[in-house]
């Protein structure tokens, strides 16, 4: 659970390996599914926040046998990267 996030951009990097899928849920902000294969792969997503958010849970649900890792970062501003 992230206690507080200021307005800006949340960056979420996810790596998974194994046959199946991984579902990432960032509170009520977004939910997305990542297909996983036997070769490890990384997916990068950004979520722009126009206002601060409180008590944001991050949930990962993966198929059986999936190995996964998750990293979450933040930066001010929410313009698209160039």
Steps between C-alpha positions, in 0.01 A plus 500: 500500500634840403382741772505815283590589141533860386375617161750394234589179321517152648735268310450124536757252366406131511708200407360150466615159384304179452202401288186693589408854596542756775227748596609829657245716684599847622210589730203636307739674257568217257507126446695333221604150396850403391554180300799303630723255313785269597747778412495783760358826364441846646198724447500872588182701560437859608191640670448878502336641813343846488442499877640323804367159605489337842532133603573347161537120512708319239393142432674238286321181397700251295437162340645201685873462437558864400800678648447877513651823628349848529651845543300820553637853466365856489598830337340843494294599198284277288596581143583219261868403480675617182 
